[in-house]
Amino acid sequence: MKETAALLRALHWPDTPDRLQAVLAQQLLATNQLREGYEHFTELAAARPESALAESLAAVFHARLDGPDDKALAQLDSAASRGLGLPQYFRGTTLAHFPDCAGRADTVVRDLEFVLAVRDQFPAGFLHSVHAGLAHAYTCLGRTEDAAAARSRVGHGPDVSLVTDNLVSREDGLRMGPPRLVEKARGVYVVQGYDFADFAFVVTGEGVVAIDAASHPGHVEAALRDLRAVTRAPITHVLLTHAHFDHIGGLEALTGPGTEIVAQAAFPDELALQAASPPPFASLLPADQDRSPNAVPDRLVAGPETLTVGGTRFTLIPVGGGETRDGLLVHLPDEGVVFTGDMCMPYLGAPFFPEGSAEGLLDALRTVQDLNPRLLLHGHTALTENFTIEAFPGLLAALGDLLRITGEDIAAGRSLTGLLDRDHLPDALRDHPAAILPYLVMREGFVQRVYDQRTGYWKADGEGLEPLAPGQWAAALDLLGGGRAEAFAAAGEELLGRGEPEAALRIVDHGLLSHPGEAPLAELRRRILLALVERNQFFSPFKFAYYVGLAGLTVSPAG
């Protein structure tokens, strides 16, 4: 993956945080890039001898590449003795990878039970691999009942290895973590994990002001039940940051007599655009959710204005860029908090809608930065965790540079794959390590959106001149394969083995068009989809949900 290659380069820069090293390690393990991981972390451990995490990760990739020899085990033990936390997690999950836990099942149990004891200090997604590791270690020790209990807490099937916070089910769609109601500032409660989108409640002296309304009324009602343990005050206002279905679909659960709904002036136009666009893929939202919800605001905001409710000031600032033209920033100046909605959504607009503006995003970033907030609260948990105000200076510089480079390449007639293959990593990020991960998460969608908006349906390389249906491609490929399903299977296996599951899926899908019902091709397709699920669990939640849906998986919270 291009993000992995770029992160490998960026993490040779000075002062990069341990958190990014851990993200890189998990991505390299998920994509089976063991040699690259061994070389990177061995070099890092030599350069940072004081880092227990660097020593631990060097040992992880040594053991996974060459087996758990004495040197790898000694390094794992040394790192675990020097630092509590991630070294225990990585030692336990690495030993659990081997059939007999490398003869150290007791160590696995001790390490991973320690992680569970301090689970609040780890990402929720890490608990998938913790319970999977414990299930294997308990089995090695003959603790059959404990092994069965641990397996029941993994949160997904045995054929896939996950450490992501993202959750997907038919009933709830995509969620970015387990449900929780978190007080982020005085009287400011953020609702995370009840729904695909986050929303919030601000408790004032006169009632509660809701920020956004999730995708489903049932999800809002569940959050309201938990809020009632804090306050019984009524909902007086609902401030909508934009018109996307995952931020307005639960509106009916928030409104009652006297509740005022406030949105940006372009809200009706954005709603109409969604109604005229194709629906998103099925696994993104609950199965029974209306993909084209309607909402009629009581008040539209065309310029900056202040709303005061119960002594709490809300500054409402329209922005026309980033994800949608109807963006509404909600600034609580006395708390130093800004609700940004989805202006930083990595896809620069929902990837299935004709929207988004690169220039508008840069303007919106500057607007937020000028407010000098203490805390940013975005419309999705992962955005709040990664797109912090500290990241904005570097992100502005890096995305501005990316927009310039992309514009020059488009004007020169380069193809979209050529633009993406450039793998541009701006030097501005060297001095802004907080912006590295947000930039890499956003880069692909940013380039695709700009390319889509600045090119016609005929491309300079001839793409689009003669559109071919999938069945035509399948028939042409079947000619190359001599009319044999085995030819498609062999090509798909080879591509999967090379670490190219995207190309493998394309080949196998065409093979199934020419040879429907061919069981070996269907089983290979399933394995390819599992590889794509694992590969996309960190950088692209939409791709993750898409492939989870195709594979027919359910990803639940780890117990």
C-alpha positions in Angstrom: 0.0 0.0 0.0 1.2 3.5 -0.8 0.3 4.7 2.7 2.6 2.1 4.2 5.5 3.0 1.9 5.1 6.7 2.7 4.8 6.1 6.4 8.0 4.0 6.3 9.8 7.0 4.7 8.3 9.6 7.1 9.2 7.6 10.2 12.9 8.0 9.4 12.4 11.7 10.2 13.4 12.8 13.7 10.9 13.2 16.5 8.2 11.0 15.1 6.0 9.7 17.9 5.8 6.1 19.1 2.1 6.0 18.2 3.0 6.2 14.5 5.5 3.4 14.9 2.8 1.2 16.4 0.4 2.1 13.6 3.1 1.2 11.0 3.9 -2.1 12.7 0.2 -3.1 12.7 -0.1 -2.2 9.0 3.0 -4.1 8.1 1.8 -7.2 9.9 -1.7 -6.9 8.3 -0.2 -6.8 4.8 2.5 -9.5 5.6 5.4 -7.1 4.9 7.6 -8.8 7.3 11.0 -8.1 5.7 10.2 -4.4 5.4 9.2 -4.4 9.1 12.3 -6.2 10.2 14.6 -3.9 8.4 12.8 -0.7 9.6 12.5 -1.6 13.3 16.0 -3.1 13.5 17.4 0.2 12.3 15.1 2.1 14.6 16.1 0.1 17.6 19.8 0.8 16.9 19.1 4.5 16.5 16.9 4.7 19.6 18.4 2.3 22.2 16.4 4.0 24.9 13.1 2.9 23.3 11.6 -0.3 24.7 8.9 -0.1 21.9 11.5 0.0 19.1 13.3 -3.0 20.7 10.0 -4.9 21.0 9.0 -4.2 17.4 12.4 -5.3 16.0 11.9 -8.6 17.9 8.3 -9.0 16.7 9.4 -8.9 13.0 12.5 -11.0 13.7 10.3 -13.7 15.2 7.6 -13.5 12.5 10.2 -13.6 9.8 12.7 -16.2 11.0 10.8 -17.9 13.9 11.0 -17.3 17.7 14.7 -18.1 18.1 16.7 -17.3 21.3 17.7 -13.8 20.0 14.1 -12.8 19.2 12.8 -14.1 22.6 15.5 -12.3 24.5 14.7 -9.0 22.8 11.0 -9.4 23.5 11.8 -10.1 27.2 14.2 -7.2 27.4 11.7 -4.8 26.0 8.9 -6.0 28.3 11.2 -5.6 31.3 12.0 -2.0 30.3 8.5 -0.7 29.6 4.9 -1.5 30.6 2.2 -1.4 28.0 2.8 -1.9 24.3 5.9 -4.2 24.8 3.6 -6.6 26.8 0.9 -6.4 24.1 3.4 -7.1 21.3 5.2 -9.9 23.2 2.0 -11.7 24.1 0.4 -11.4 20.6 3.6 -12.4 18.9 4.2 -15.5 21.0 0.5 -16.4 20.5 1.0 -16.4 16.7 3.0 -19.7 16.9 1.4 -23.1 17.1 2.6 -23.8 20.7 3.0 -20.2 21.8 6.8 -20.8 21.3 6.6 -22.9 24.5 5.7 -19.9 26.5 1.9 -19.9 26.8 2.2 -18.8 30.5 4.0 -15.6 29.3 1.2 -15.0 26.7 -1.5 -15.3 29.4 0.4 -13.0 31.8 1.0 -10.4 29.2 -2.4 -10.3 27.7 -4.3 -10.6 31.0 -2.2 -7.5 32.0 -3.4 -5.7 28.9 -7.0 -6.5 29.8 -6.5 -5.2 33.3 -5.4 -1.8 31.9 -7.6 -2.0 28.8 -8.6 1.7 28.9 -5.0 2.6 28.0 -5.2 0.7 24.7 -7.2 1.2 21.6 -10.4 -0.8 21.8 -9.5 -2.6 18.5 -6.4 -4.1 20.1 -8.7 -6.3 22.3 -9.7 -8.4 19.3 -6.1 -9.7 19.0 -5.8 -9.9 22.8 -8.7 -12.3 23.2 -7.6 -14.3 20.1 -4.1 -14.7 21.6 -5.5 -15.7 25.0 -7.8 -18.3 23.4 -4.8 -19.9 21.8 -2.6 -19.7 24.9 -5.4 -21.2 27.1 -5.8 -24.0 24.6 -2.0 -24.7 24.8 -2.3 -24.9 28.6 -5.3 -27.2 28.5 -7.7 -24.6 29.9 -10.6 -25.5 27.6 -13.3 -23.5 29.2 -11.2 -20.3 29.4 -10.2 -20.8 25.7 -13.9 -21.0 24.7 -14.7 -17.9 26.7 -11.9 -16.0 25.2 -12.9 -17.0 21.6 -16.4 -15.8 22.3 -15.0 -12.3 23.1 -12.9 -11.9 20.0 -15.7 -10.1 18.1 -15.1 -11.7 14.7 -14.6 -15.0 13.0 -11.3 -17.0 13.1 -10.3 -16.4 9.4 -9.4 -12.8 9.8 -7.0 -10.9 12.1 -8.1 -7.5 13.2 -6.9 -4.7 15.5 -9.2 -2.0 14.3 -11.7 0.0 16.3 -14.1 -0.1 13.4 -17.2 -2.3 13.8 -19.6 -3.4 11.1 -23.0 -5.3 11.3 -26.1 -5.6 9.2 -28.2 -4.1 12.1 -26.0 -1.1 12.8 -23.8 -0.5 9.7 -20.4 0.9 10.3 -19.4 2.3 13.7 -16.0 3.6 14.7 -15.8 2.0 18.1 -17.9 0.7 21.0 -20.6 3.1 22.4 -19.6 5.6 25.0 -20.8 9.1 26.2 -17.8 11.2 26.9 -17.6 14.6 28.6 -15.0 16.4 26.5 -15.4 19.8 28.1 -17.7 21.3 30.8 -21.2 20.3 29.8 -20.1 19.1 26.4 -20.9 15.4 25.9 -19.8 13.6 22.7 -21.7 10.4 21.6 -19.2 8.0 20.1 -19.9 4.4 18.8 -23.7 4.5 19.0 -23.8 5.2 15.3 -21.5 5.5 12.2 -21.3 9.3 12.9 -20.6 11.0 16.3 -23.0 13.6 17.6 -23.1 15.7 20.8 -25.1 17.2 23.5 -24.2 20.6 25.1 -26.0 21.1 28.5 -26.9 24.7 29.1 -28.8 26.6 31.7 -32.1 26.4 29.7 -31.8 22.9 28.1 -29.7 20.7 25.9 -28.4 21.8 22.5 -27.8 18.8 20.2 -25.0 18.9 17.5 -26.1 16.6 14.7 -28.5 13.7 14.8 -26.8 10.5 13.7 -28.1 8.1 11.0 -30.8 6.3 12.8 -33.5 7.2 15.4 -32.8 4.1 17.4 -29.1 5.1 17.8 -30.1 8.5 19.0 -32.7 7.1 21.5 -30.0 4.8 23.0 -27.7 7.8 23.5 -30.5 9.9 25.0 -31.2 7.1 27.6 -27.6 7.5 28.7 -27.7 11.3 28.7 -30.7 11.2 31.0 -28.4 9.9 33.7 -26.7 13.4 33.4 -29.7 15.7 32.8 -33.4 15.5 32.3 -33.5 18.9 30.5 -35.3 19.0 27.1 -33.7 19.4 23.7 -34.1 23.0 22.8 -32.0 23.2 19.6 -30.5 20.8 17.0 -27.5 22.4 15.2 -26.8 20.4 12.0 -23.2 20.6 10.7 -24.2 19.4 7.2 -27.0 17.5 5.4 -25.4 14.0 5.1 -27.6 11.1 5.9 -25.4 9.9 8.8 -25.8 13.3 10.5 -29.6 13.9 10.1 -31.2 10.4 9.9 -32.1 10.3 13.6 -33.5 13.8 13.7 -37.0 12.6 14.7 -35.7 11.2 18.0 -34.4 14.7 19.0 -37.3 17.0 18.0 -40.4 17.9 19.9 -42.6 20.9 20.5 -40.4 24.0 20.6 -37.2 22.3 19.3 -35.5 24.6 16.8 -33.5 23.0 13.9 -30.6 25.2 12.6 -28.6 24.5 9.5 -26.4 26.3 6.9 -28.1 28.2 4.0 -26.9 25.6 1.4 -28.5 22.7 3.4 -31.5 22.2 1.1 -29.2 22.1 -2.0 -27.0 19.5 -0.4 -30.0 17.4 0.6 -31.3 17.6 -3.0 -27.9 16.5 -4.4 -27.9 13.4 -2.2 -31.5 12.5 -3.3 -30.3 12.7 -7.0 -27.2 10.6 -6.4 -26.7 6.8 -6.2 -27.0 5.3 -2.7 -24.0 4.4 -0.7 -23.0 0.7 -0.4 -25.2 -1.3 1.9 -22.8 -2.1 4.7 -22.3 1.6 5.6 -25.7 2.1 7.3 -28.2 0.0 9.2 -30.1 -2.3 6.9 -33.5 -0.6 7.6 -32.2 3.0 7.3 -33.6 5.4 4.7 -30.7 6.4 2.4 -32.5 9.7 1.5 -33.7 11.2 4.8 -35.5 14.5 4.7 -35.1 17.4 7.1 -36.6 20.9 7.1 -34.6 23.3 9.2 -36.5 26.1 11.1 -33.6 28.5 10.5 -30.9 28.8 7.9 -27.6 30.5 8.6 -26.0 32.4 5.7 -23.2 34.3 7.6 -21.5 34.1 11.0 -23.8 34.7 13.9 -24.1 33.9 17.6 -26.7 31.9 19.3 -26.9 32.1 23.2 -28.8 29.4 25.0 -29.0 29.3 28.8 -25.8 31.4 29.1 -23.8 29.3 26.7 -22.6 31.0 23.5 -22.6 29.2 20.2 -20.9 30.9 17.2 -22.2 29.5 14.0 -19.8 29.9 11.0 -20.8 28.7 7.5 -18.0 27.1 5.5 -18.3 26.0 1.9 -15.5 23.5 1.5 -14.1 20.3 2.6 -16.8 17.7 2.4 -19.9 19.7 1.5 -21.0 23.2 0.5 -23.4 23.4 3.5 -20.8 23.0 6.3 -21.6 24.8 9.6 -18.9 25.2 12.2 -20.2 25.4 15.8 -17.8 27.3 18.0 -18.1 27.4 21.8 -15.7 30.3 22.5 -16.0 30.1 26.3 -15.0 26.4 26.3 -12.4 26.7 23.4 -14.3 24.0 21.5 -15.1 23.8 17.8 -17.5 21.2 16.2 -16.2 20.8 12.7 -18.7 18.3 11.3 -17.0 16.4 8.4 -15.0 19.1 6.8 -11.9 16.9 7.3 -13.4 13.7 6.0 -10.6 12.0 4.1 -12.6 11.4 1.0 -13.0 15.1 0.4 -16.8 14.6 0.2 -18.5 11.3 0.4 -16.9 9.2 -2.4 -20.3 8.2 -3.9 -21.5 11.8 -4.2 -20.4 14.6 -6.6 -19.2 17.0 -4.0 -16.1 18.2 -2.1 -13.7 21.1 -2.7 -10.0 21.0 -2.1 -9.7 24.8 -2.1 -12.7 25.0 0.2 -11.1 22.6 2.6 -8.0 24.8 2.8 -10.1 27.8 3.5 -12.1 25.9 6.2 -8.8 24.7 7.8 -7.7 28.4 8.0 -11.0 29.5 9.4 -10.8 26.9 12.2 -7.1 27.7 12.9 -7.9 31.4 13.2 -10.4 30.6 16.0 -7.5 29.3 18.1 -9.5 26.5 19.7 -8.3 24.2 22.5 -10.2 21.2 21.2 -11.7 20.1 17.9 -14.7 17.7 17.8 -15.3 16.1 14.4 -18.2 14.1 13.1 -16.4 10.8 13.5 -14.3 9.4 16.3 -11.2 8.7 14.2 -11.2 12.2 12.9 -11.3 13.7 16.4 -8.4 11.5 17.5 -6.2 12.3 14.5 -7.2 15.7 13.0 -6.3 17.7 16.1 -5.7 21.5 16.1 -2.0 20.7 16.5 -2.0 19.0 13.1 -3.6 21.9 11.2 -0.5 24.0 10.4 1.3 21.0 8.9 -1.8 19.7 7.2 -2.5 23.1 5.6 1.0 23.3 4.2 1.1 19.6 3.0 -2.3 19.7 1.3 -1.6 23.0 -0.3 1.6 21.4 -1.8 -0.3 18.3 -2.8 -3.0 20.4 -4.6 -0.3 22.3 -6.5 1.5 19.1 -7.6 -1.8 17.4 -8.5 -2.9 20.3 -10.6 0.4 20.4 -12.5 0.2 16.6 -13.2 -3.4 16.9 -14.4 -2.5 19.7 -16.7 0.4 17.6 -18.1 -2.1 14.8 -18.9 -1.0 12.2 -16.4 -3.5 9.5 -15.5 -5.1 9.0 -12.1 -2.9 6.0 -11.4 0.1 8.0 -12.4 -0.9 10.8 -9.9 -1.4 8.2 -7.1 1.8 6.4 -7.9 3.7 9.7 -7.4 3.3 8.9 -3.6 3.9 12.6 -2.8 5.2 13.2 0.8 5.7 17.0 1.3 8.8 18.1 3.1 6.6 20.4 5.2 5.6 17.4 7.2 9.1 16.9 8.6 8.5 19.8 11.1 4.9 18.7 11.8 4.8 15.1 12.9 1.2 15.5 14.2 0.1 16.0 10.6 1.8 12.9 9.1 -1.0 10.5 9.7 -3.9 12.9 8.8 -2.2 13.7 5.6 -1.6 10.1 4.6 -5.2 9.2 5.5 -6.5 12.0 3.3 -4.1 11.9 0.4 -5.7 9.3 -1.9 -9.2 10.7 -1.7 -7.9 14.3 -2.1 -6.1 13.4 -5.3 -9.0 11.4 -6.7 -11.5 14.1 -6.0 -9.4 16.8 -7.6 -8.7 14.6 -10.6 -12.4 13.8 -11.0 -13.4 17.5 -10.9 -10.7 18.7 -13.3 -10.9 16.1 -16.0 -13.6 15.1 -18.5 -15.1 11.7 -19.2 -12.5 11.2 -22.0 -9.0 11.0 -20.5 -5.7 11.9 -22.2 -4.7 8.2 -22.2 -7.9 7.1 -24.0 -9.7 5.9 -20.9 -13.5 6.5 -21.3 -13.5 6.6 -25.1 -15.0 3.1 -25.5 -16.5 1.9 -22.2 -16.6 -1.9 -21.8 -19.0 -3.8 -19.6 -17.6 -6.2 -17.1 -19.0 -9.1 -19.1 -17.0 -8.0 -22.2 -13.8 -7.9 -20.1 -14.6 -11.3 -18.7 -15.0 -12.8 -22.1 -11.8 -11.2 -23.3 -9.8 -12.6 -20.3 -11.5 -16.0 -20.8 -10.0 -16.1 -24.3 -6.5 -15.4 -22.8 -7.1 -18.2 -20.3 -8.2 -20.7 -22.9 -11.7 -20.8 -21.6 -10.5 -22.4 -18.3 -11.6 -21.3 -14.8 -8.3 -22.7 -13.6 -6.5 -19.9 -15.4 -8.4 -17.2 -13.5 -7.7 -19.1 -10.2 -4.0 -19.4 -11.0 -3.7 -15.6 -11.8 -5.7 -14.7 -8.7 -3.5 -16.9 -6.4 -0.4 -15.4 -7.9 -1.5 -11.8 -7.4 -2.7 -12.5 -3.8 0.7 -14.1 -3.1 2.4 -11.0 -4.4 0.5 -8.7 -2.1 -1.9 -7.4 -4.7 -5.3 -8.4 -3.5 -7.1 -5.5 -5.4 -5.9 -6.9 -8.8 -6.6 -10.5 -7.6 -10.2 -9.5 -6.8 -10.7 -7.9 -10.3 -9.4 -11.1 -12.0 -11.5 -13.5 -9.9 -14.7 -11.4 -10.3 -14.2 -11.6 -14.0 -13.6 -15.3 -13.8 -16.8 -15.8 -11.9 -18.7 -13.9 -14.6 -17.4 -16.4 -17.2 -17.6 -19.4 -14.9 -20.4 -18.8 -12.4 -20.7 -21.3 -9.6 -17.1 -22.4 -9.9 -16.4 -23.3 -6.2 -12.6 -22.9 -6.2 -13.0 -19.4 -7.6 -15.6 -18.5 -5.0 -13.4 -19.7 -2.2 -10.4 -17.8 -3.5 -12.6 -14.7 -3.8 -13.5 -15.1 -0.1 -9.8 -15.3 0.9 -9.0 -12.2 -1.2 -11.8 -10.3 0.5 -10.4 -11.2 3.9 -7.0 -9.9 2.9 -8.6 -6.6 1.7 -10.5 -6.3 5.0 -7.2 -6.7 6.9 -5.3 -4.4 4.6 -7.9 -1.5 4.9 -8.6 -1.6 8.6 -6.4 1.4 9.5 -6.4 4.0 6.7 -9.8 3.7 5.1 -12.9 2.9 7.1 -15.2 3.1 4.1 -13.1 0.5 2.2 -13.0 -1.6 5.3 -16.8 -1.5 5.6 -17.2 -2.2 1.8 -15.0 -5.3 1.9 -16.5 -6.5 5.2 -19.9 -6.3 3.5 -18.8 -8.2 0.4 -17.2 -10.9 2.6 -20.4 -11.2 4.7 -18.6 -10.6 7.9 -19.7 -9.1 11.2 -17.2 -7.2 13.3 -18.4 -6.7 16.9 -16.8 -5.1 19.9 -14.2 -7.3 21.6 -15.5 -8.4 25.0 
